[in-house]
Amino acid sequence: MAEFMSVTLPLPPGVNNQYATVNGRRVLSPAARRWKQEAQKILGRLEPTASFLATARAGYLSLFIDFYFETPLRRDLDGGLKIAQDVICQSLGVDDRRVVDIHLVKRIDPLHPRIEVELEALETWAFDAEHRVL
């Protein structure tokens, strides 16, 4: 049986604003670090059930993310996916390689940009029938 959890987070910075080069190394930009800290605070206040966590950590995870942007065409839909997926999985103690299904939707809310996330913890996942999981 699948279990669900929902959370609303601030809109993450776009991919072009997530990284900076410092001494020849790519590091998170100050804007991305601030976003991650804010998102971690919100995620830290969640109280997922022990059952949800156990299923997500041993099984698989599906992400449904609605991105609410200020305008329809200024940003790519998937530009904030990786940083959001990383902070969500990290806060739950779930290896992000367990994410097997992602649904993204672009929406517009000029006054309240944000992401609304629904997580589904899956006990099992049907991979391609042609290929056996090793």
C-alpha positions, 0 to 999 in steps of 0.5 A: 500500500502506498503512503503519501505526504505533502509539503509546500516549499519556497520556489527554489532558485533556477538552475542558472542561479544555483551554482558559482565557481570559487577557486575553480570549483563549482559550489552552491551559490549563496541563493541556493544555500539560503533556499536549502536552509529554509527548505530544510527548516520547513521539512524538519517540522514535518512529522512523517509516519514511521511507516512512511519513512520505512517504506520510502527508505526500503522501497521507492519514492514518487514525486509530484511537484507543482512549480508556481512561477511568477510568470509563465515563460521566464523559467524552465519547469525542470530547473529547480527539480534537482535541488528540490529532490536533493533537499527533500530526500536528504531531510527524510534520510532517503537515498534519492536513487530510490526516486522512480517516478517524477511528475512536474507541472508548471503553474503561475502565481505571481504573488506567491511563487512556491512548490507544492510537493506530494510524495508517495512512498511505494513498497514496490515498483515495476521496472521494465519487464524485459530487464531483470533487476540484478 
